[in-house]
Amino acid sequence: MARARQDTSELAESLRSSWGTAEELELAESGEELGGGLGYIGAAPGILAVAKPAGITSEAVMQLVSRWLAQRGFNAEIMRLSRLDAPTSGVLPVAMAPSGSGVASWYQLLFAARK
């Protein structure tokens, strides 16, 4: 059982490391506005953190983030990893990969486990 856990952990880490480094994904300066009042917080391999203001839906945030990323040459599908109600402000994590992908699934599991 311990060997299976180690093998699984090594496989997961090899997949995660294939997504690139945080330096490769540094898209902007922290605090830069993405449009619509959204703020760029930062990026790590496969994930982007966005500051969502109150008064905007999570769905609208995704449209703005997608447009902002496209302006920087990132034209792949993205996926919301969580949601915030429109009246709520906070950090919205965005997977820089489509739903069902290894990247999105990895972060969904981590977020669900609150790790």
C-alpha positions as CSV (number, residue, x, y, z in Angstrom):
1,M,0.0,0.0,0.0
2,A,2.8,2.4,0.9
3,R,4.5,1.7,-2.5
4,A,1.3,2.4,-4.4
5,R,0.9,5.8,-2.6
6,Q,4.5,6.7,-3.4
7,D,4.0,5.7,-7.1
8,T,0.8,7.7,-7.2
9,S,2.5,10.7,-5.6
10,E,5.5,10.5,-8.0
11,L,3.1,10.3,-11.0
12,A,1.1,13.3,-9.8
13,E,4.2,15.4,-9.3
14,S,5.6,14.5,-12.7
15,L,2.3,15.6,-14.3
16,R,2.2,18.8,-12.3
17,S,5.8,19.7,-13.1
18,S,5.1,19.3,-16.8
19,W,2.7,22.4,-16.6
20,G,5.6,24.8,-16.5
21,T,7.2,26.9,-13.8
22,A,5.7,29.9,-12.0
23,E,8.3,32.1,-13.7
24,E,7.1,31.0,-17.1
25,L,3.5,31.9,-16.1
26,E,4.1,35.3,-14.6
27,L,1.7,37.2,-16.7
28,A,1.6,40.6,-15.0
29,E,2.5,42.4,-11.9
30,S,0.5,41.5,-8.8
31,G,-2.3,44.1,-8.4
32,E,-2.6,44.8,-12.1
33,E,-6.2,45.3,-13.2
34,L,-7.6,42.7,-15.7
35,G,-10.6,44.8,-16.6
36,G,-14.0,45.1,-14.9
37,G,-12.4,45.8,-11.6
38,L,-10.6,42.4,-11.4
39,G,-7.1,42.3,-10.0
40,Y,-4.3,39.9,-10.9
41,I,-2.9,38.3,-7.8
42,G,-0.5,35.7,-9.3
43,A,0.0,32.5,-11.2
44,A,1.6,29.1,-10.5
45,P,1.8,26.1,-12.8
46,G,-1.7,25.5,-14.1
47,I,-3.5,28.1,-11.9
48,L,-4.2,31.8,-11.8
49,A,-5.5,33.7,-8.8
50,V,-7.8,36.7,-9.4
51,A,-9.2,39.3,-7.0
52,K,-12.9,39.4,-7.6
53,P,-14.7,42.6,-6.5
54,A,-18.2,42.6,-5.1
55,G,-21.0,43.2,-7.7
56,I,-19.7,40.9,-10.5
57,T,-20.6,37.3,-11.1
58,S,-18.1,34.5,-11.2
59,E,-19.2,33.8,-14.8
60,A,-18.5,37.3,-15.8
61,V,-15.1,37.1,-14.1
62,M,-14.3,34.0,-16.3
63,Q,-15.2,35.9,-19.5
64,L,-12.9,38.8,-18.5
65,V,-10.1,36.5,-17.5
66,S,-10.3,34.6,-20.7
67,R,-10.2,37.8,-22.7
68,W,-7.2,39.1,-20.7
69,L,-5.3,35.9,-21.1
70,A,-6.0,35.9,-24.9
71,Q,-4.5,39.4,-25.1
72,R,-1.3,37.8,-23.7
73,G,-1.3,34.9,-26.1
74,F,-3.0,32.3,-23.9
75,N,-5.9,31.1,-26.0
76,A,-6.7,27.8,-24.3
77,E,-9.8,27.0,-22.4
78,I,-9.9,27.9,-18.7
79,M,-12.0,26.6,-15.8
80,R,-13.3,28.2,-12.6
81,L,-12.2,26.1,-9.6
82,S,-14.5,27.8,-7.1
83,R,-17.2,30.4,-7.2
84,L,-18.1,33.5,-5.3
85,D,-21.6,35.0,-5.1
86,A,-22.0,38.3,-7.0
87,P,-22.2,40.4,-3.8
88,T,-19.0,38.8,-2.4
89,S,-15.5,39.9,-3.0
90,G,-12.5,37.5,-2.7
91,V,-9.9,35.4,-4.4
92,L,-11.2,33.3,-7.4
93,P,-8.9,30.5,-8.4
94,V,-8.9,29.7,-12.2
95,A,-7.4,26.6,-13.8
96,M,-5.5,27.4,-16.9
97,A,-6.9,24.3,-18.6
98,P,-10.2,22.9,-19.6
99,S,-12.6,21.0,-17.4
100,G,-11.7,17.3,-17.1
101,S,-8.0,18.0,-17.8
102,G,-5.3,16.7,-15.5
103,V,-4.5,20.3,-14.4
104,A,-8.1,21.2,-13.6
105,S,-8.7,17.8,-11.9
106,W,-5.6,18.2,-9.8
107,Y,-6.6,21.6,-8.5
108,Q,-10.2,20.6,-8.0
109,L,-9.0,17.8,-5.7
110,L,-6.7,20.1,-3.8
111,F,-9.3,22.7,-3.4
112,A,-11.9,20.2,-2.3
113,A,-9.5,18.8,0.3
114,R,-8.6,22.4,1.3
115,K,-4.8,21.7,0.9
